[in-house]
Amino acid sequence: MRRVAFIGAGRMGQTIAYSALMDGIADEALIFDIVANVPQRFSDELIHALSTARVDTRVIGTNAIEDIKEADLVVISAGKPRLPDQSRTAVFADNAKVMMALAKELPMRNPHATYIVVTNPVDYMASIFMKSSGKYTISTGAQVENMRMRSFIAQRLGVPVTSVNGFAGGEHGENLSIFWDTVTVNGIPFDEASGGALKRDEVASYVKGIAAQVIAALGGTSWGPSRAIGDIISSFAKNKNKVLSIAAPMKYKDEVIHVSRPTVVGNPIGPTLEAALSSADRKDIDAAAGRMYKEYKELLKTLQ
Ligand SMILES: NC(=O)c1ccc[n+]([C@@H]2O[C@H](COP(=O)([O-])OP(=O)(O)OC[C@H]3O[C@@H](n4cnc5c(N)ncnc54)[C@H](O)[C@@H]3O)[C@@H](O)[C@H]2O)c1
């Protein structure tokens, strides 16, 4: 890939850029933030790290949005993070304004870019960015939870993480669904493989609750989600066609919404593999889509 842009150089923007660029995904990286000096000095840090890894990517940090141009991929993590006791939708109105402002600036200089939104509530922010910009946009969705789920099962059952497979999806966050019929350990269905040593409820409550615990202790999540998001970026940039649980746009009634489903991530992105899921897992996706559409419509009203 020739050029990737990172919009937002906070905790997430920095760790995502580090994680993705270390995979040697682009000739050039543009880093943008509104805080003076942050993208510039972070770019210095990145160049030092990339040089150590012998990765030749030109990195430019800037506070001028006009410098963000001709990118093939734009990754947006600009906006407010939630506090430990807040839900992700608490920052909806503030972050929607950031998405709408960026949607006015980015597409004209980056008309051929694919856009990846990270900012929370991520599925709704991707829908708002796509609605306001008219550009193809994905949400990083539940890929973060996939890795939280697989790593927790592996640690608790004492097996290598590579032997755990399966997908979470629907909505990123507290309303996530685990597609249990896809979850296997060494190819054996989860319930049989765990033999009662680990219950579905324990897995679900860890996967849904761990982010709040990390935020309370460390001020925010970063390394875990950023590596999962780096994997999404790398799979797109290198056309790896990995199956990841991202939320690609989905027409639902009168809106385009973002609901996570196992999806082939290459360039271009897709198809989604929803049709290959069991009817129980597909039912969870339908329920999530219905609930998310309703909540999204209500939240949109708060912007008027
Ligand atoms: N999708 C996920 O899995 C996931 C995981 C963790 C965090 N997040 C979300 O990512 C977002 C960022 O989190 P963070 O921890 O990096 O927060 P942060 O406060 O560390 O960084 C946010 C950055 O955005 C910048 N910013 C604000 N408005 C901007 C604009 N208009 N243009 C450019 N930059 C702007 C700020 O200056 C700041 O540097 C939050 O909404 C958070 O909830 C998403």
The ligand as an SDF file (V2000), in Angstrom:
LIG
                    3D

 44 48  0  0  0  0  0  0  0  0999 V2000
  -12.8970    0.2430   18.5870 N   0  0  0  0  0  0  0  0  0  0  0  0
  -12.2700   -0.1800   19.6620 C   0  0  0  0  0  0  0  0  0  0  0  0
  -12.0850   -1.3870   19.8410 O   0  0  0  0  0  0  0  0  0  0  0  0
  -11.7460    0.8180   20.6520 C   0  0  0  0  0  0  0  0  0  0  0  0
  -10.8910    0.3980   21.6830 C   0  0  0  0  0  0  0  0  0  0  0  0
  -10.4190    1.3520   22.5770 C   0  0  0  0  0  0  0  0  0  0  0  0
  -10.7890    2.6860   22.4380 C   0  0  0  0  0  0  0  0  0  0  0  0
  -11.6340    3.0370   21.4240 N   0  0  0  0  0  0  0  0  0  0  0  0
  -12.0710    4.4330   21.2260 C   0  0  0  0  0  0  0  0  0  0  0  0
  -11.0720    5.1370   20.4920 O   0  0  0  0  0  0  0  0  0  0  0  0
  -11.2370    6.5460   20.7490 C   0  0  0  0  0  0  0  0  0  0  0  0
   -9.8850    7.1480   21.1090 C   0  0  0  0  0  0  0  0  0  0  0  0
   -9.4420    6.6130   22.3320 O   0  0  0  0  0  0  0  0  0  0  0  0
   -8.0260    7.0290   22.9260 P   0  0  0  0  0  0  0  0  0  0  0  0
   -7.8140    6.1860   24.1200 O   0  0  0  0  0  0  0  0  0  0  0  0
   -7.0130    7.0930   21.8500 O   0  0  0  0  0  0  0  0  0  0  0  0
   -8.3390    8.5290   23.3930 O   0  0  0  0  0  0  0  0  0  0  0  0
   -7.2700    9.7110   23.5710 P   0  0  0  0  0  0  0  0  0  0  0  0
   -7.9670   10.7930   24.3240 O   0  0  0  0  0  0  0  0  0  0  0  0
   -5.9840    9.1670   24.0950 O   0  0  0  0  0  0  0  0  0  0  0  0
   -6.9910   10.1900   22.0690 O   0  0  0  0  0  0  0  0  0  0  0  0
   -7.9590   10.8010   21.2920 C   0  0  0  0  0  0  0  0  0  0  0  0
   -7.2200   11.7480   20.3690 C   0  0  0  0  0  0  0  0  0  0  0  0
   -8.1410   12.3100   19.4380 O   0  0  0  0  0  0  0  0  0  0  0  0
   -7.6990   13.6300   19.1950 C   0  0  0  0  0  0  0  0  0  0  0  0
   -8.7640   14.3960   18.5470 N   0  0  0  0  0  0  0  0  0  0  0  0
   -9.9140   14.8770   19.0760 C   0  0  0  0  0  0  0  0  0  0  0  0
  -10.6260   15.5140   18.1030 N   0  0  0  0  0  0  0  0  0  0  0  0
   -9.9200   15.4030   16.9700 C   0  0  0  0  0  0  0  0  0  0  0  0
  -10.1190   15.8210   15.6290 C   0  0  0  0  0  0  0  0  0  0  0  0
  -11.2070   16.5120   15.2630 N   0  0  0  0  0  0  0  0  0  0  0  0
   -9.1770   15.5230   14.7130 N   0  0  0  0  0  0  0  0  0  0  0  0
   -8.0630   14.8310   15.0560 C   0  0  0  0  0  0  0  0  0  0  0  0
   -7.8020   14.4020   16.2980 N   0  0  0  0  0  0  0  0  0  0  0  0
   -8.7260   14.6930   17.2440 C   0  0  0  0  0  0  0  0  0  0  0  0
   -7.2970   14.1500   20.5600 C   0  0  0  0  0  0  0  0  0  0  0  0
   -6.4780   15.2890   20.4570 O   0  0  0  0  0  0  0  0  0  0  0  0
   -6.5680   12.9340   21.1190 C   0  0  0  0  0  0  0  0  0  0  0  0
   -5.1800   12.9660   20.8370 O   0  0  0  0  0  0  0  0  0  0  0  0
  -12.2720    6.6500   21.8810 C   0  0  0  0  0  0  0  0  0  0  0  0
  -13.5320    6.9440   21.3520 O   0  0  0  0  0  0  0  0  0  0  0  0
  -12.2510    5.2510   22.4800 C   0  0  0  0  0  0  0  0  0  0  0  0
  -13.4410    4.9460   23.1630 O   0  0  0  0  0  0  0  0  0  0  0  0
  -12.0990    2.1430   20.5320 C   0  0  0  0  0  0  0  0  0  0  0  0
  1  2  1  0
  2  3  2  0
  2  4  1  0
  4  5  1  0
  4 44  2  0
  5  6  2  0
  6  7  1  0
  7  8  2  0
  8  9  1  0
  8 44  1  0
  9 10  1  0
  9 42  1  0
 10 11  1  0
 11 12  1  0
 11 40  1  0
 12 13  1  0
 13 14  1  0
 14 15  2  0
 14 16  1  0
 14 17  1  0
 17 18  1  0
 18 19  2  0
 18 20  1  0
 18 21  1  0
 21 22  1  0
 22 23  1  0
 23 24  1  0
 23 38  1  0
 24 25  1  0
 25 26  1  0
 25 36  1  0
 26 27  1  0
 26 35  1  0
 27 28  2  0
 28 29  1  0
 29 30  1  0
 29 35  2  0
 30 31  1  0
 30 32  2  0
 32 33  1  0
 33 34  2  0
 34 35  1  0
 36 37  1  0
 36 38  1  0
 38 39  1  0
 40 41  1  0
 40 42  1  0
 42 43  1  0
M  CHG  2   8   1  16  -1
M  END
$$$$
